[in-house]
Amino acid sequence: MKMPGRRSLLATLTVCLLLVAGVAALAQSVSLSGTLYQYRPDRNQPTPVSGYRVFVREPSTGKWIGPVPTDAYGRFAFYDLKNGLYLLNIYRSTDTRTLVWQQEVAVPSQLQPIVLR
């Protein structure tokens, strides 16, 4: 019987690692997600905003969760939140004094795109 080659073992190990990573990613479920845009009159269209900080607060406990930064495409996501109503706050970069958006959100949900004027 021929023994598997080094490449075959490496390919099998790679597939196993990808499967384990996929299962781990599924273990965390997205509870709340959205996308942040800035309206640009010069381009006559919204463009994604990255680096803004997003927080949520559960009204029953008053505990703030975050920050979750927006990525290069303006996306943000919170994982494994309890179902219910939350207060969503979005701040400009690292300055938590500059509140740019606030709204009450129901979890779980995927929010409509948020466009800042």
PyMOL commands that set and color helices and strands:
alter all, ss='L'
color gray80, all
select helices_A, chain A and resi 6-27
alter helices_A, ss='H'
color red, helices_A
select strands_A, chain A and resi 30-40+45-48+53-57+64-69+75-79+84-91+99-107+109-110+114-116
alter strands_A, ss='S'
color yellow, strands_A
deselect
rebuild
show_as cartoon
